[in-house]
């Protein structure tokens, strides 16, 4: 029972962090119809900045700079590389392919800078743990749940209560009608990219924190486990991204905790478990858990 509770807490923490990245996928898709495959490299960029700046600025200062810089980089990528004149939803598939090239360029440069090192982000939790009854959990896991919950609540508040959120929902529903009603589509999608970049930089802190050994050049690839979470939720549904992320996080933690019982599926099954869950769910619900049956944007 103790082992199960450990796995559930770890899965909840992982799911909360994956939700930050998955929301980035969703908000960009809602704003522009683009699937941003550069999300993992943006996460690595934010984590790298936090790692190299925390000695001079402290953890909080370095994280603030990293979140802002990653948001600006994401917005600049959209504005300078993807947007040409007025946004055209028909070009979304081409822009999606462009994000793959952007990801390769960013990952190549960041991998060169990081090399084989393991970088510490200077987080205040370190390797400390806390005992809750019979369960021992890392402080970083509890921090991941708390911080992610606050960030996710703030994102949902932006969607629901701000003019930008209203514009985003209008653009996702009918791009042409939103433009005719005065919605500045280019600004809406650029801000969506900025938000996705900021969330990715925040997620980097917890993906590199204990029990992980630190930030390494493959950390950005771990973030791509949030992609099946976004697909599971319906791709254009923020609540779906949250539900899908929790499902993926719990699946990964439970598979890792019972790897010895699942050896018949192979030693690396934990790495593909999120994608296996995605395929199984999509076989039953092709539009995802929260996807609209009539959705046509791809």
N, C-alpha and C positions, 0 to 999 in steps of 0.2 A: 504493500500500500504506500509506504514511504517513497519507494522508487517511482511509483505512478504519479504521486503528487509532485515530485521533483520534475518529472517529464512534463507535466501539465503546466507548471510555472515557467519552465524554460520555453515551452512551446508558446505560451501566452506572450512572453517577452519577445521572442523571435517574430511572432505574428504582428505584434505592435510595431516593431521596427520595419518589417516588410510592408506594413500598411503605409508608412511614410513614403516609401519608394513607389508603391502601387498607386497611391493618390497622385503622384507626379505623372505616371503614365496616363491616368484617367483624365486629369485636368487638361493636359496637353491635347489628348484625343478629343475631348469635348469642345475645346476651343478651335481646333484646326483640322481634326480628322487624321493627324499625323501620329504614328506610333514611334516614340522617341527611343531608338535603340542606343542612344548615347547617354542614357540615364545612369548606367553603371560607371562610365568614365567621369561624369559630373560628380558622382558620389566620391570617387577616388580623388578627384581634384580637391573637393572640400575637405576630405580627410587629410590629404597631404598638406594643405595650407595650415590646418589646425596643428599638425605634427611639427612643422618647421617654425611656427610662430609662438607656440605656447611657452617656450623658455623666456621670450622677451615680453610677451603680452599677458602671460597667465592663461589658464585654460579658458575662462569665460571670455576674455578679450580675443583670444585666438579663434574661438568658435564663432564669435560675433562677426569677425572679419571674414572668416571662411564662408559663413552662411551668406553674407552680403556679396562677397566676390563671386561665389558660385551662382547666386541669383543673377548677378550682372552678366556673367559669362553666358549663362543659358539664354537670357534675353537677347544678348548680342548675337548669339548663334542664330536665333530665330529671325531677328531683324535684318542681319547682314547677309546670311546665307540662304535662308529659306523663303523669306518674303521678297517678292519682286513686284513692286507696284501694289495693287489691291490684292488681298488674299483671294485665292481661287481654290475652292474645295476640290476641284477636279485634279489639282496638282498634288493632292495629299499623298498619293502612292509614290510619286517621284521624290517628294520631300522626305518620306520615310526612308527611302533608299539612301538619300543624302546623309541622314543621321547615322547610318552604318559607317559611312566614310569618316564622318566626324569622330565617331567612337574609336575607329582604328587610329586616327591621328593623335587624339588625346591620350589613348592608352599607351601608344608607342612612346610618346614623350614622357609621360608619367612613369612608365616602367623603367625607362632609361634613368630617370632621376632617383627612383627608389632602389633600383637594382635588386640585390638579394637581401636587403636590410629589412628588419622588422621595426617599424617606427611607433614610438609611444605618442599618444595624443595628449598625455598629461592630465587625463581625467582624474577627478578627486576621489573616485571610488577605489581605484587600484584593484588589488586582489582580495579585498575584505569581503567577508560573508556575514550573514545574519541567520540565526536559527529561529524558525517559526514552528514551535512545537517540535515535531519529529523531523521537520524538513529544513534542510540547510540550503540557502539560496544566495547567490552572489549579489552584493549591493548594486552592481552594474545592471543586473537583470531587473531589480525593482525600480531602479532609476529609469531604465528603458521603458517600462510600463507606464510610470508616472509622467515622464516627459512626453512620450508619444501620445498619451491620452490627452494631455493639454494641447499639444500641437494639432492633433486630429480634430479636437473640439473647436479650435480656432479656425481651422480650414472649413469645417462645416458651417461655422458662423459666417465666414466670408461668403460662402455659397448662398446662404439664406438671407442675410441681412444687409448686404452692401450693394451699391449700384453695379460694381464690377461683377458680383455674383449673379445678379439679375441679367446683366448683359451676356454673361457666359451661358446661362441657361437658355436665353433667347437664341443665341447663336447656334447652340447645339440642337435646338428644336428645328429652326428654319433659318439658315444663313442668309438667304436673300431677303426674307421678310425682316430680319433683324437689321440688315444694312439699310433697308428702306425706312425703317423706323428711327434711324439716326445712330445706331450702335456702331462705334468705331472698331471694326473687327481687328484691324492690325494692332491696336492698343490692347484689346482684350486678350488676343493670343500671345502677345509679348509678355504681358503680366502673368499669364498662365505659365509660360516657360520660366519666368523668374521664380514663381512660387514653387514649381517643380524642382528647380535647382536648389533653392533654399532647403526644401524638405530632404533632398538627397544628401546635402552636406550635414544636416542634423543626424540622419540615419548612420552616416559613416562613423560617428563617435561610438555608437553602441555595437556596430558590427566589428569594430576593432578593439573593443573593451574586453576585459577579463570575462569569461575564460578564454577568449581568443588571444593569441600571442601578441597581437598588435596589428598595425596597418601594413599590409604587404601589397605587392603589385597585382595580386589576384583578388583583392578585396572587392573590387568593382564587379567581378564576375559573380560573387556571392549575391550581390544585389539583384541580379537578373532572376533570382528565384521569386522575386516579387512580380515578375511578368506573368507567370501562370496565375498568380493571385488576382491580377487585374482582369485577365481573361475569364477566370472563374466567375468574377462578379458581374460580367457583362460589358466590360471595357469602358463604358460611358457612365457607369454608376458608382459614385463615391461610396454609398453604403455597401455596394457589392464588393468594392475593393477592400473595404475593411473586413467584411465577412470572409472573403476569399483569402486574405492575408492570415487571419486567425486560423483558418482551416489548414493552410500550407504550413504555418509555424508549428501547429500541434502535430501535424503529420510528420514533419521532419524530426521533431523532438521525440515522438513516440517510436519512430523507426530507429533512431540513433540509440535510444534506451533499450531497445529489444533486438539489437542487431544479431546477437547470438542465436535468437530464436528464428531469425529470418535468413540464416546463412544460405538456405536453399535458393534464395533469390539472388545471391551474389553479394560479395563484400561491398560493392559500391552502390547498392540499391538505395541507400539514403540520399545519394546525390540526384537520383532520378525520380525519387518518390513524389516530389511536388508535381512533376510533369505527368507521372502516372495518374495522380489524383485528378489533374486537369483533364486528361483524356477521358477518364471514367465519368466525370461529371458532364463533360460536353457530349458524351454519347447519349446521356439522358436528357440534358437541356443544352441544345446546341448554341443557344444565345447566352448561356451563363446563368448563374443563380438569380441575378436581378435584371437580366437583359430583356429588352422589349422584343416581342416576337416579330414585330414588323421592322426592326432596325435594319437599315440598308447601308449605313456608313461603314466603310471598311478601309 
